Amino acid sequence: MLDAMALRSGVYIVPTHRWYIERTVWLIAGFVLLGSTALAALVQPLWALLVIATGLSSVTVALTGFCIVGNALRLFGFTPMLGTRARTRWNLYFMQTDRWYLERRIYLAVGINISVASALSLVHSPWWLAFTGFVGAAMVWFAATGYCIMANGFYWLGAEPRLAPERRAAGAADPASHLHGEGAVRTRT
């Protein structure tokens, strides 16, 4: 997945000018992770199964583009920034899956990491829940500020972001250009 990418520097921050589907999904998933991690640590270890379900949902979104929470948010009037342009039979939300862009890699990596850590918390040590709690807090932080440690790691390794791409086709409009300094901040060092 990281082949033929040039290393880069700077900071990648997703747009935070409005609550679009993907950003809101990160917020909801972060709170679900924090809640289910706390319940697994303090009440009943089997609450880690909810963390695993969240992780598997994230992997499903990365592989198929289909997101149950994203579709529910669409019903409430939220609009996507990574949604496909193709109309589906029931006007469902699907995240773009035409290539492995940075944000799609985040869904896959987070899903795998929290699923494995949750399973390890059940069979090895409950201390693995510290990792799922950290990921939940990082997702809430990501949704609130637009900054994500993992997103920047992928960015520095050369993954091309779709929410604020570095290179655009000639004449293509930048969806973040109207932000007036908010979101999509990239600095060169």
SULCOR-V388652 format. One record per helix or strand of 3 or more residues. SS is the DSSP state (hx for helix, st for strand). FROM is the first residue (numbers start at 1). LEN is the number of residues. If there is no record, write none. Layout:
# SULCOR-V388652
<<SS;FROM;LEN> <SS;FROM;LEN>>
This chain:
# SULCOR-V388652
<<hx;21;22> <hx;45;20> <hx;68;8> <hx;102;22> <hx;126;20> <hx;149;8> <hx;177;3>>
